[in-house]
Amino acid sequence: MNRISQQVQAACADACDLIAQVLSHQSASLTIRETGVVQSVRPGIARVTGLPGVQADELVCFPRAGIVSGSSPLLGIAFNLDPEEVGVILLGDSQYLQAGDDVYRTGRVMDVPVGEALLGRVVTVLGQPLDGRGALDIAERRPVEREAPAILDRAPVTVPLQTGLKVVDALIPIGRGQRELIIGDRQTGKTTIAIDTILNQKDQDVICIYCAIGQRSAAIAKVIATLREQGAMAYTIVVVAAGQDPLGLQYITPYGATTMAEYFMAQGRDVLIVYDDLTHHARTYRELSLLLRRPPGREAYPGDIFYLHSRLLERATHLRPELGGGSLTALPIIETQAQNLSAYIPTNLISITDGQIYLSPDLFQKSLFPAVDVGKSVSRVGGKTQLPAYQAVAGDLRLAYAQFQEVEVFARFGTQLDAQTQQTLDRGRRIREVLKQPQSRPLAAAEQIAILFAVTQGLFDAIPIAQLKEVEYHIAQTVTQQLPEVCDRIHRGSPLTEGDRETLRFTLSTIISTLRSNATPYPKGHPLSHAHP
């Protein structure tokens, strides 16, 4: 009996040794994973329990949803860390998720791909290509939520960002590293201004990112088609979260797009990012917050709605030279209702940004494109970065246009006007006509200054308004050929000397006289025959 007992003990000892050896060899491949259970599912969110160690903004995974859908596992972001449960924002379709499914921690925060491989591509914030050009070759990923650069890491905004639009570059200039809000009612041309700015960055060594948030797929496709036709996709990244995409993707997309932009800024390059638009982003965040039972505040928005956009736009800046000297310029777009600039979200964005370009529906209905209201628009930084040559025309232009707008109101009553008032009206009408500009036809700085110089100096006073567009077109085509040295000095940032003014005045007068003596009907299909919204 003792012999049998000893044999059993020896066998048990051998088995224990064998198990210990197996465990020691496989310990490297064994992982301990914190797993929870889905308690409920709502559109865009899920409530889970059993993840006591989960951290804020940590990615969690729902493996069963991926198996059922036949795609990659469904991911979510731990958003609400309540004592009894965790509120998760889903980054995919919730139709394959149900109560009782397992969920586990991944141990990492939400990140996005960055790098040169993104240039020219149309992608989601998760790095999924949408342009049918195959998978992305990504070597690096970075978190979507990053701290904004410290104040001591920032440098003054000193370099202009030319939009190619006369009314903006002359009267509401933007600098590289600035945050300029584009605001107005729907269908007033907000996106058009942003896209024209992207088109004007060709050969300017500026990386552009167009971030579509909650837009219709047809509208996004139209923007992409315009960028491709104009050859702008070579230096542009399009990050898409369409209106039919999950709420979680729409919420996280602007932060991910900013991370992509910061990669290039850290390399000392200049980047322009367009958020189109943050109205949809705010509404998405409100919907997610209400579903997660966060307390509603004004207009049912959560109390941290200001922080939502401030932490995003504060990442736009110009870095100090020792940090590379790169810049990130932000053009957020916001939509108003019935021209109500004092609504909650518009006032938040106005206070965060460095100025706004306001588009008026009244001007739009009068076919004044772009429909920029100069009186309600402002740039708090860009004036210090504006090319010095603009100073020869900007002051006179703004003053003459403001006087015209005041006088025009009284002129509608048909009262008799003196000669000076009539001259103010005639000059103002020509300025308004000159500030019109067709879509997708940005102008170089020298071309803009030549045209604006002509109108402020009265060289257009004798030209019928109907012929101004033809004259503008010829000036833009010939001024760079006839005055290459003056144009070169303008682009290098030199002010206009008195000699330059006289040369410009003589050349422009000659061009106008030649056109008037050889007057021909305006050609059908002319590039500047009509403006588009």
Secondary structure, 3 states (H helix, E strand, C coil): CHHHHHHHHHHHHHHHHHHHHHHHHHCCCCCCCCEEEEEEEECCEEEEECCCCCCCCEEEEEHHHHHHHCCCCEEEEEEEECCCCEEEEECCCHHHCCCCCEEEEEEEECEEEECHHHCCCEECCCCCECCCCCCCCCCEEEECCCCCCCHHHECCCCCECCCCCHHHHHHCCCECCCECEEEEECCCCHHHHHHHHHHCCCCCCEEEEEEEECCCHHHHHHHHHHHHHCCCHHHEEEEEECCCCCHHHHHHHHHHHHHHHHHHHHCCCEEEEEEECHHHHHHHHHHHHHHCCCCECHHHCECCHHHHHHHHHCCCCEECHHHCCCEEEEEEEEEECCCCCCCHHHHHHHHHCCEEEEECHHHHHCCCCCCECCCCCEECCHHHCCCHHHHHHHHHHHHHHHHHHHHHHHHCCCCCCCHHHHHHHHHHHHHHHHCCCCCCCCCCHHHHHHHHHHHHCCCCCCCCHHHHHHHHHHHHHHHHHHCHHHHHHHHHCCCCCHHHHHHHHHHHHHHHHHHHHCCCCCCCCCCCCCCCC
